[in-house]
Each structure stands twice: as C-alpha cells, then as structure tokens.
Amino acid sequence: MYIPNNLIVKKIDDDEYLLINNISGNIDIANEEVALALKDSNMDKLYEIEDKIISTLKDRNYILDTYDGYEKFYNSMYNEVTNEIEKQSPYIFNIVKLNENNTITTDLVDKVLTLSEKIANEDQYGNYEKRIYRLTYESLFLDEDIDVLKYIIDKLKSKNERLEIVCNDNINDTAIILLGNNYQHIACVQIAIDAAKILNSTSNQDNPLKVIDDLLLKKLEVNLKINFDVNSINNIDEINDFIKKMDWKNNGSFFVTLARSKNLYSDLELKETKFLEKLEPLFFKDKSANTTYRVADIELLAHLHRSIKGQQSPLISYPLFSFSEATDGRQFIFTPSGQIYTNENVVGINELSIGNLDNELQIDLEKYYEWKHRKTINMAKCKECEIQLFCGGGEPLDSYTLYKNIHEPACSNRKSIINEYIETLIDKGEI
Ligand code: SF4
C-alpha cells in the first residue's frame, strides 16, 4: 500500500482529527488511530485497522495500492482539472496601457485582433471556446484614448465579441457615453479604487464613485474592485455601510470585488490571513443583502474556507495545479510597445515576455510553453507539498525575483498561512 506524504492531518479533539486530501480535495474527520497511521505513513499501524475503514480510506484516495497507483490518480486528477478549466474558461486578450506616455494605437489593436484570431484557432495555444477582450488602463484615462476605444468597440462589434474595460474612477464622461451607446458590446466595466480613497470620501461627503451611478444608468455591468491595505482593512465595515447606502446594491448589474492592494513587500502589505479574518463577518452579515461580493487575490484561503464551511457541494475542492490563467496558457497581455506577456505581474520584464508584435505575428512557442508548463505536476517540490491544493506553485514573479527561474517554487509564507488558518478554524470550533 502507498500513503501520499502530503496529506494534511490536524488534531481537532482528543480522538478526532481533520484530514485533507491534497490531491482530490476530500476533507474528512478520522479517529486518532487512523489519522496517526496516515500521518506517519505507518504501514504496521495501518494493517491493524479494520478492513472496512481501510476500504473507505482507499475510496477517498488517502491510501493507494501502489506508488504507480498514486501517480495514476494524480495524473487523472490533473487531466480532469485541466479539461474542466478548458471547458469553462475563456482566452483573455488584454491590451494594457501602462502610463500616460504609452499610446494604444489602432495599428496595435489590428495586430492584437489578428494574432488573437490565430491563437484561438490553433490547438497549440489551447482549446478554449470563449474569448474575453480586455482594455486595461493602469494610467489615467485621457481624451486621446477615446478614439481608440471607439475603434476597438467597432472592430469587436463586427466580430460579435464583447469588450471588458478595466480602469480607475477617473474614466471621463465622453467615454461613459460611448460605452453606454454600445452597452450590448461591453461585457463589464471594472472600476478599481483603493479603500483608503472611499474612506476619505465618506468623511468629506464627497463621492468619488459617482461614475458608478453614471455607468449603471447606461445599462452597463459594473464591477467595483476595492483594494485594501493593512490600514484600510480595519475599516471594512465603514466601506460596507457606504456601499449599502448607495442605490447600487440592488442592481443586478453591480458587484463588488474585494482584493488586497498590490503593495507586496512594503509596510502596507496585508496578509491573507488578516484579510480573510476581516472579510468573514462581512459575508455572514450580508447574507440578506443583494450586493454580490467576490473575493480576489486570496485563492489559498478562500478555497479552504469554502470547502471547510461546506459551501461547495460535494465537499471537493479541486487542487490548484496551476497558479492562475497566466500559467493555464490562456491569457495574452499586449503592451503599447508591442511586447506580449501571459502574466500581468511581469509586464515590463522583457526577459519574461513571450513575443513581440513588431515581428511576424507569432508567439515564441518555447517561451509560451515555459509558462504553460509551470504547473505543480512539473514542479517536483510542489507535487509533494501538503498545501499544493491551495497554492498551485505560487506567484511566478516571486520565483523569478528570487531564483531567476519561474519554475522554481517560491513558497513565501504559504505553508505557515495555511497551517495557521486551519488551526484558527479548529480553535474557533468551526471544524
Ligand atoms: S510553491 Fe511552495 S508552498 Fe506552494 S505548492 Fe509549491 S512547494 Fe508548496
């Protein structure tokens, strides 16, 4: 018999242990005898356990007949998850304007549309059925951006595709009118704003988010993405009250995404555990409200949280074999300078680009596959890791920063975060 050495086993009570199967996502409660035999991979102890229990543990894949059986099981789960992602997810074609000095030209849009067509029709880039076209304004939205916005909407209209806009709250009135006139061709407008700005505005009686009223009036779907840092998270209730006071909350076209600010490595970094701890009461309190909250950027804990609280049925959470859409090989990010990336966090690092629009409209396949193969199944350390289910190999930018190699796992503090979180749930009596 073979026991994978990456099961999570935690003591709940005197004779009760929590088991989490790292590969299948199964979560079970076991007695001490069973839990310790699994934890220590102790075959002698295992042979003393009743056949009926062994058979259940085999059914739930805590025990495999052989190591080959384990490999087979791992590969079958990997294939199942990968196929499911292909079935359900779209390609993402994203043009990103990084700063005011970058200009998105109509020439760039034409090249992106031609290349996206090629990508979607060639099996080597995957077989996703749907596509998302996205325009991201990391910088201010300027008057000069209007013409290209109109150009891309017209082009997508002729292809019967829709556009998603990602910007901040400064999007101007002309753009709002343009988007409103074409609302059937706009999938969503995401307005990203720092929580601190909303908090300031509530004390000033000044609402920086009037733009949301305007967009909703034009029948557009709006996603308000609120970025929290270590200070603003303490005032999450105030922000929740602010949202509830607005008329948006009962509008089916409005939803909120709560995220951590990208202040990683600075003093303002907000830890995932603290973020989730502050969010939890909000979810419970708001069960009756129509505002839809989504949580971004805390894959590990949100995943565990949903599983343990039984909010997913059946109690199976698929393992994150892949960290994100960047490592699924389905996201293509284009910059005004013509560089192509799969991961927004590495935009600007030329070495990590997968091609350039200046040359032939062709992705560098070797570089593309370097990203697409960045899955835990190809990363020996991750494949054996007990928190693989929640991690997916971690952030590739961290791997690059630390090791100059995106395939080298950069675990950061993920293991301690997960362990700490499970122990907190046990202490609170939630397991
Ligand atoms: S990156 Fe580290 S913590 Fe994450 S799955 Fe790999 S080995 Fe585990």
Residues whose N, C-alpha, C, O or C-beta is under 5 A from the ligand:
A	BS01	SF4	K381 C382 C385 I387 Q388 C391 G392 G393 G394 P409 A410 C411 R414 K415
